[in-house]
């Protein structure tokens, strides 16, 4: 029987991501701004020539940002042909590939592997096949970066249920659990909080800090524990020892 996700991915752009069909430079610039703030600092130890792989690269916005910052050896794969056509139209190194089929040929190949909004599209069984492949595809001390919906966030429903291809949702503890099970070390987390690089961003950043204090207090009263991560998405990064 055909995997329901393959049917959805065949028309992923035209039915869900239609904004990608006509390139909006303002929207692309917003992605650049977000990625530069959230992910580029995590790649600080990578040189411009280091091989970097993006899993689920979509239309290639992160690859484009890497290219604009001087990274010369970045590539991406995605199972959505529509999105890869968009990436290739920007002269990016991107291919239609299934990660579970692609990674076994790449043992010890990458200094960093980035998976933005990717792992939630897999079942638990698939992730237990995929993550060992990611681990083996990294060089020693290689970096694995993940952004995924935060199941214990304040209002996670929009991002969790907004895409029919979402299958597995994590909280901080469960994501740490599956990363540790597959050999990753030095696991760290952060929120996808407002970016304080504009006047509105600075205001939203302050307001978010106030909201977090109130949320943590309510959670402490209700359950005598409190999460550190409340945004609808969370970012984790870890390394191969």
C-alpha positions as CSV (number, residue, x, y, z in Angstrom):
1,X,0.0,0.0,0.0
2,X,1.3,3.4,-0.9
3,X,2.5,5.5,2.1
4,X,-0.1,8.4,2.5
5,X,2.8,10.8,2.8
6,X,4.1,10.1,-0.7
7,X,0.7,11.1,-2.1
8,X,0.8,14.3,-0.1
9,X,4.4,15.1,-1.0
10,X,3.6,14.8,-4.7
11,X,1.6,18.0,-4.4
12,X,3.1,19.4,-1.2
13,X,3.7,22.9,-2.6
14,X,0.5,23.3,-4.6
15,X,-1.8,22.1,-1.8
16,X,0.0,23.4,1.4
17,X,3.0,25.7,0.5
18,X,1.5,27.6,-2.4
19,X,3.3,30.8,-1.4
20,X,6.5,29.1,-2.6
21,X,5.2,28.9,-6.2
22,X,5.8,32.6,-6.8
23,X,9.0,33.7,-5.0
24,X,8.3,36.6,-2.6
25,X,11.6,38.2,-1.9
26,X,10.3,39.8,1.3
27,X,9.2,36.4,2.6
28,X,12.5,34.8,1.6
29,X,14.4,37.6,3.4
30,X,12.3,36.9,6.5
31,X,13.4,33.2,6.4
32,X,17.0,34.4,6.0
33,X,16.7,36.7,9.0
34,X,15.2,33.9,11.1
35,X,17.7,31.3,10.0
36,X,20.7,33.6,10.5
37,X,19.6,34.3,14.1
38,X,18.7,30.8,15.1
39,X,21.0,28.5,13.2
40,X,24.1,30.2,11.9
41,X,25.6,30.7,15.4
42,X,25.4,27.0,15.9
43,X,27.5,26.5,12.8
44,X,30.3,28.8,14.0
45,X,32.8,26.0,14.3
46,X,32.3,24.9,10.7
47,X,34.5,26.4,8.0
48,X,33.3,27.7,4.6
49,X,34.5,24.5,2.9
50,X,33.1,22.0,5.4
51,X,30.5,19.6,3.9
52,X,27.0,20.4,5.3
53,X,23.8,18.5,4.5
54,X,20.3,19.8,5.0
55,X,17.7,17.1,5.4
56,X,14.3,18.1,4.1
57,X,15.7,21.2,2.4
58,X,12.3,22.2,0.9
59,X,12.7,25.2,-1.6
60,X,16.3,25.7,-0.4
61,X,16.0,28.9,1.7
62,X,18.5,27.7,4.3
63,X,20.9,26.5,1.5
64,X,20.6,29.9,-0.1
65,X,21.5,31.6,3.2
66,X,24.5,29.3,3.6
67,X,25.7,30.2,0.1
68,X,25.3,33.9,0.8
69,X,27.5,33.5,3.9
70,X,30.3,31.9,1.9
71,X,29.6,28.2,2.6
72,X,30.7,26.4,-0.6
73,X,30.0,22.8,0.2
74,X,26.3,22.6,1.3
75,X,23.8,20.3,-0.2
76,X,20.2,19.4,0.4
77,X,17.7,16.6,-0.1
78,X,14.0,16.4,0.0
79,X,11.3,13.9,-1.0
80,X,9.1,16.6,-2.5
81,X,9.8,17.0,-6.2
82,X,7.9,20.3,-6.3
83,X,10.1,21.9,-3.7
84,X,13.4,20.5,-5.2
85,X,12.4,22.1,-8.5
86,X,12.2,25.5,-6.7
87,X,15.6,24.9,-5.1
88,X,17.3,23.9,-8.3
89,X,15.8,26.9,-10.1
90,X,18.0,29.0,-7.7
91,X,21.1,26.9,-8.7
92,X,21.3,25.2,-5.4
93,X,22.8,21.7,-4.9
94,X,19.5,19.9,-4.0
95,X,18.1,16.5,-5.0
96,X,14.9,14.5,-4.7
97,X,16.0,11.8,-2.3
98,X,14.6,9.7,0.6
99,X,16.9,10.3,3.5
100,X,16.8,6.6,4.7
101,X,18.0,5.5,1.2
102,X,20.5,8.4,0.8
103,X,22.4,8.4,4.1
104,X,23.8,4.8,4.1
105,X,26.1,5.9,1.2
106,X,27.5,8.9,3.2
107,X,29.3,7.3,6.1
108,X,31.5,10.0,7.8
109,X,30.8,12.5,5.1
110,X,29.5,15.6,6.8
111,X,30.7,18.1,9.4
112,X,27.1,19.1,10.1
113,X,23.7,17.8,9.3
114,X,20.7,20.2,9.7
115,X,17.1,19.1,9.9
116,X,14.7,22.0,10.1
117,X,11.1,20.9,10.4
118,X,12.0,17.4,9.3
119,X,11.9,14.7,12.0
120,X,8.2,15.2,12.8
121,X,7.4,13.7,9.4
122,X,8.6,10.2,10.4
123,X,7.1,7.5,12.6
124,X,9.0,6.3,15.7
125,X,10.0,3.1,13.9
126,X,11.3,5.2,11.0
127,X,13.2,7.5,13.3
128,X,14.9,4.5,14.9
129,X,16.2,3.6,11.4
130,X,17.0,7.2,10.4
131,X,18.9,8.6,13.4
132,X,21.6,5.9,13.4
133,X,22.1,6.7,9.7
134,X,22.5,10.4,10.5
135,X,25.0,9.6,13.3
136,X,27.1,7.5,10.9
137,X,27.0,10.1,8.2
138,X,28.6,12.6,10.5
139,X,32.4,13.1,10.8
140,X,33.8,12.7,14.3
141,X,32.7,15.7,16.4
142,X,30.1,16.4,13.7
143,X,27.1,18.5,14.5
144,X,23.4,17.6,14.2
145,X,20.9,20.4,14.4
146,X,17.1,19.9,14.7
147,X,14.1,22.2,14.7
148,X,10.8,20.4,15.4
149,X,7.4,21.2,16.9
150,X,7.4,21.4,20.6
151,X,4.6,19.2,22.0
152,X,4.7,20.9,25.4
153,X,4.7,24.4,24.0
154,X,2.2,27.0,25.0
155,X,0.1,26.8,21.7
156,X,1.6,23.9,19.7
157,X,-1.6,22.9,17.9
158,X,-1.2,25.2,14.8
159,X,2.2,23.8,13.9
160,X,1.5,20.2,15.0
161,X,-1.8,19.8,13.2
162,X,-1.3,22.3,10.4
163,X,0.4,19.7,8.1
164,X,-1.1,16.3,7.3
165,X,2.4,14.8,7.0
166,X,3.3,15.4,10.6
167,X,3.5,12.0,12.4
168,X,5.6,12.2,15.6
169,X,5.7,15.1,18.0
170,X,8.4,15.5,20.7
171,X,8.8,17.3,24.0
172,X,12.3,18.1,25.3
173,X,12.6,14.9,27.3
174,X,11.5,12.6,24.5
175,X,13.7,14.3,21.9
176,X,16.7,14.0,24.3
177,X,15.8,10.4,24.9
178,X,15.9,9.4,21.2
179,X,19.1,11.4,20.5
180,X,20.9,9.8,23.4
181,X,19.7,6.3,22.4
182,X,21.4,6.8,19.1
183,X,24.7,7.9,20.4
184,X,24.5,11.7,20.3
185,X,26.2,13.7,23.1
186,X,26.3,17.3,24.4
187,X,22.6,17.7,23.7
188,X,21.4,21.3,24.1
189,X,18.0,23.0,23.6
190,X,16.6,26.5,23.0
191,X,13.3,28.1,22.2
192,X,12.4,29.7,18.9
193,X,11.7,32.9,20.7
194,X,11.1,36.4,19.1
195,X,14.2,37.8,17.4
196,X,15.2,41.1,19.0
197,X,16.8,42.7,16.0
198,X,14.1,45.2,15.2
199,X,12.0,47.5,17.4
200,X,9.0,45.2,17.2
201,X,11.3,42.2,17.8
202,X,12.7,43.8,20.9
203,X,9.3,44.6,22.2
204,X,8.0,41.0,21.5
205,X,11.2,39.6,23.1
206,X,10.5,41.5,26.4
207,X,6.8,40.5,26.3
208,X,7.7,36.9,25.7
209,X,10.0,36.9,28.8
210,X,7.1,38.2,30.9
211,X,4.7,35.6,29.5
212,X,7.2,32.9,30.2
213,X,7.4,33.9,33.9
214,X,3.6,33.7,34.2
215,X,3.4,30.3,32.3
216,X,6.1,28.8,34.5
217,X,4.3,29.9,37.6
218,X,1.0,28.4,36.5
219,X,2.7,25.1,35.5
220,X,4.5,25.0,38.9
221,X,1.2,25.4,40.7
222,X,-0.6,22.9,38.5
223,X,1.9,20.1,38.3
224,X,4.9,21.1,40.6
225,X,7.2,21.1,37.6
226,X,7.9,23.5,34.7
227,X,9.2,23.2,31.2
228,X,12.0,25.5,30.0
229,X,10.7,25.5,26.4
230,X,7.4,27.1,25.6
231,X,7.6,28.2,22.0
232,X,5.6,26.2,19.4
233,X,8.9,25.0,17.9
234,X,12.1,24.0,19.7
235,X,15.7,23.7,18.5
236,X,18.1,21.0,19.6
237,X,21.8,20.6,18.7
238,X,24.2,17.8,19.6
239,X,27.4,16.2,18.4
240,X,28.9,12.8,17.4
241,X,31.6,12.0,20.1
